[in-house]
Amino acid sequence: MELKKVIKLILEELKNKCYINISNFLSENNLDHVNTKDLIKAIKRIHQKKLLLDKDEELIYSYKLVYSYCKEKFFESLANQNEIDLTSDDFENFKPEDIIRIFCVINKDFFDFLISIIQEN
């Protein structure tokens, strides 16, 4: 089976789950012939806007889910006037570079929102 089809199955599965264990998913779907390293490379290179790997590259998360989680943490920190500690347990499952990339998008979205409010007035 092509990697595109496998990734499509993963995206479908993630609609119902928070994350997928790569090995278990491949075994449960009789996809043992799929090269895990190639799948991980494809996710990192092509599908990084839809899928996110944990720091050990064993679990796959929906990018939207992790984005929403980080966004919630961002707004929670604003409300409580706390700094965000990217090394905290809240983010321990993810690669620091992925968390930073997501927070950059959140910051851009937040500032775009603020600019739109200012421009309306």
C-alpha positions in Angstrom: 0.0 0.0 0.0 1.3 3.5 -0.8 2.3 5.8 1.9 -0.4 8.3 0.8 -3.1 5.7 1.5 -1.6 4.8 4.8 -1.5 8.4 5.8 -5.1 8.8 4.7 -6.0 5.9 7.0 -4.1 7.6 9.8 -6.0 10.8 9.3 -9.3 9.0 9.4 -8.3 7.2 12.6 -7.2 10.4 14.2 -10.8 11.8 13.9 -11.8 9.4 16.7 -8.6 9.2 18.7 -6.1 11.6 20.4 -3.1 9.8 19.1 -2.0 6.6 17.3 0.8 4.3 18.2 2.5 3.7 14.8 3.5 0.0 15.4 0.1 -0.9 16.8 -1.7 0.9 14.0 0.3 -0.8 11.3 -0.2 -4.3 12.9 -3.9 -3.8 13.5 -4.5 -2.8 9.9 -2.3 -5.6 8.4 0.2 -3.0 7.1 3.3 -4.8 8.4 4.9 -4.4 5.0 4.9 -0.6 5.3 8.4 0.7 6.2 8.0 2.7 9.5 11.1 4.9 8.7 9.6 5.9 5.3 6.3 6.7 7.0 8.0 8.8 9.6 10.0 10.7 6.9 6.8 11.3 4.9 5.0 12.7 8.0 7.9 15.0 8.8 8.5 16.2 5.3 5.1 16.3 3.6 2.4 16.1 6.3 3.7 18.3 9.1 0.7 20.6 8.9 -1.7 17.7 9.5 0.3 15.2 11.6 2.8 15.5 14.4 5.1 12.9 15.9 6.0 12.6 19.5 9.6 13.1 20.6 10.2 9.3 20.4 8.6 9.1 17.0 6.3 6.3 18.2 3.0 8.2 18.4 1.2 10.3 15.8 -1.0 13.2 16.9 -3.3 15.4 14.8 -1.6 18.7 14.3 -4.9 20.5 15.0 -5.2 18.7 18.3 -1.7 19.7 19.5 -2.3 23.3 18.1 -5.5 23.5 20.1 -3.9 22.2 23.2 -1.0 24.7 22.9 -3.4 27.5 22.2 -5.4 26.6 25.3 -2.1 26.7 27.4 -1.2 30.0 25.8 -4.5 31.7 26.7 -4.4 30.1 30.1 -1.0 31.6 30.7 -2.2 35.0 29.5 -5.2 34.9 31.8 -3.1 33.8 34.8 -0.2 36.2 33.8 2.2 33.3 33.9 5.1 32.5 31.5 4.9 29.4 29.4 7.5 26.8 30.3 8.1 24.8 27.1 10.1 22.3 29.2 7.2 21.6 31.6 5.3 18.3 31.8 2.6 19.9 29.7 4.8 19.6 26.6 7.1 16.7 27.5 5.7 14.3 24.8 6.6 16.7 21.9 9.8 17.8 20.2 10.7 21.3 21.3 11.1 22.4 17.7 7.5 21.4 17.0 6.1 23.2 20.0 8.0 26.3 19.1 6.7 26.1 15.5 3.2 25.8 16.8 3.5 28.7 19.2 4.9 30.8 16.4 1.7 30.1 14.5 -0.4 30.8 17.6 1.4 34.1 18.2 0.8 35.1 14.6 -2.9 34.2 14.7 -3.2 36.1 18.0 -1.5 39.3 16.7 -3.6 39.1 13.4 -6.7 38.9 15.6 -5.5 42.0 17.6 -4.7 43.9 14.4 -8.2 43.1 13.0 -9.8 44.6 16.2 -7.7 47.7 15.9 -8.5 48.1 12.2 -12.2 47.8 12.9 -12.1 50.8 15.3 
